[in-house]
Amino acid sequence: MYKLHTVKTQPDIDLFWKWRDKYMREDIIPNSTFAPLTPEEEKWFFSQEYKDVIMEAFHRDTATLRIVFLRQNNINIGFAVYVIYHAENGKCLLVDFNIDAPYRGGGVGAKFFGLLCNHVRTQGAEYIALNLSNEGNQRFWMRNGFALVGKDEHGSDVYKMRL
């Protein structure tokens, strides 16, 4: 049985950062073929300043950054980070989405994404937008209803799916 757990406590936040750093080191950095990170960008994503920016967004009153864990039988097996911008027609920006390596395959990511869609829809999201780092991610997201819609302010491709 899969369910979402919203991160609220300091132990959950600490676990998220430990897990997110592992995800960056093992998945994002070595596999970023669309827009490889520069050494400066890598340093930024592991800096205290970056964590402070994220935590500020986590604690703000509007367009609050949310972190959820995917749990299977009360064991965390994945996480997602998102922000819903109600002022931007219900845009849900999916910042990070990860299934821990031992749990990948068998449709776990698609199930997690389905739960996440229902979850953000109840919070007023009308569509989900994201950027991709590699072809494997692109195939997953396109199988799950996303289409390339343009570029963001940094020149990265933006993919979108209506809820």
C-alpha positions in Angstrom: 0.0 0.0 0.0 1.4 3.4 -1.0 0.6 6.7 0.6 2.0 10.2 0.8 3.4 11.7 4.0 3.8 15.4 4.1 7.1 16.6 5.6 6.5 18.9 8.6 8.8 17.9 11.5 12.5 18.6 11.8 13.5 14.9 11.7 11.6 14.6 8.4 13.3 17.7 7.1 16.7 16.3 8.1 15.9 13.0 6.4 14.8 14.8 3.3 18.1 16.7 3.0 20.2 13.5 3.5 18.1 11.7 0.9 18.1 14.7 -1.5 21.8 15.1 -1.4 22.2 11.3 -2.2 19.7 11.7 -5.1 21.8 14.7 -6.5 25.1 12.8 -6.2 23.9 9.4 -7.5 21.1 10.4 -10.0 21.1 14.0 -11.1 24.8 14.9 -11.5 26.0 11.8 -13.3 23.0 11.5 -15.5 22.3 15.2 -16.5 22.7 14.9 -20.3 20.2 17.7 -21.2 21.8 20.4 -19.1 24.9 19.1 -17.2 25.6 21.1 -14.1 28.7 23.2 -14.0 31.1 22.9 -11.0 29.6 26.2 -9.7 26.1 24.9 -10.0 27.0 21.6 -8.2 28.6 23.7 -5.4 25.4 25.8 -5.2 23.1 22.8 -4.9 25.0 21.5 -1.9 25.5 24.8 -0.2 24.0 26.0 3.0 22.8 29.1 1.1 20.7 26.8 -1.3 19.3 25.0 1.7 18.4 28.3 3.3 16.5 29.4 0.2 14.6 26.2 0.0 13.7 26.3 3.7 12.6 29.9 3.4 10.2 28.8 0.7 9.1 25.8 2.9 8.1 28.3 5.6 6.5 31.1 3.6 2.7 31.7 3.7 2.0 31.8 0.0 3.4 29.6 -2.8 4.7 27.4 0.0 7.3 24.7 -1.1 6.0 21.3 -0.1 7.9 18.1 0.4 6.2 14.7 0.5 7.5 11.2 1.0 6.1 8.2 -0.7 5.6 5.5 1.8 5.1 1.8 1.3 4.1 0.0 4.4 5.3 2.9 6.5 8.8 2.9 4.8 9.9 6.0 2.9 10.7 4.9 -0.7 10.6 8.2 -2.6 10.1 11.9 -2.3 8.7 14.9 -4.3 9.2 18.6 -3.9 6.7 21.0 -5.4 5.3 24.5 -5.2 1.7 25.5 -6.3 1.4 29.0 -7.7 -2.2 29.9 -7.5 -1.5 33.3 -9.0 -0.2 31.5 -12.1 -3.4 29.8 -13.0 -2.8 26.9 -10.5 0.7 26.0 -11.8 2.4 23.2 -9.8 6.1 23.4 -10.3 7.6 19.9 -9.7 11.1 20.6 -8.4 12.2 17.1 -7.5 10.7 13.6 -7.9 12.7 10.5 -6.8 12.1 6.9 -6.1 14.9 5.3 -4.2 16.9 2.9 -6.4 15.9 -0.4 -4.8 12.2 0.4 -5.4 12.4 1.5 -9.0 10.6 -0.4 -11.7 7.3 -2.2 -11.7 5.4 1.1 -12.1 6.2 2.5 -8.7 7.1 5.9 -10.1 3.8 6.1 -12.1 1.8 5.1 -8.9 3.6 7.8 -6.9 2.9 10.3 -9.6 -0.8 9.4 -9.7 -1.0 9.9 -5.9 0.9 13.2 -6.2 -1.5 14.4 -9.0 -4.5 13.7 -6.7 -2.8 15.4 -3.8 -1.9 18.7 -5.6 -5.3 18.8 -7.4 -6.9 19.0 -3.9 -4.6 21.9 -3.2 -5.8 23.9 -6.2 -3.3 22.8 -8.9 -4.5 23.0 -12.4 -1.4 21.7 -14.2 2.1 20.5 -13.4 5.3 21.9 -15.0 8.8 20.6 -14.8 12.3 20.6 -16.3 14.1 17.4 -17.2 17.7 16.3 -16.9 18.0 13.4 -19.2 16.4 11.1 -21.8 15.3 8.5 -19.3 13.4 11.1 -17.3 11.9 12.5 -20.6 10.5 9.1 -21.5 9.0 8.6 -18.0 7.3 12.0 -18.0 6.1 11.8 -21.6 4.6 8.3 -20.8 2.8 10.0 -17.9 1.1 12.7 -20.0 3.7 15.5 -20.2 4.5 17.4 -23.4 7.2 19.9 -24.3 5.7 23.4 -24.2 8.6 25.8 -24.5 11.6 27.2 -22.6 11.9 28.8 -19.2 13.8 32.0 -18.3 17.0 30.0 -18.1 16.6 28.5 -21.5 15.7 25.0 -20.2 12.9 23.0 -21.8 9.6 23.1 -19.9 7.2 20.1 -19.9 3.6 20.5 -18.8 0.6 18.3 -18.1 -2.9 19.5 -17.3 -4.6 17.8 -14.3 
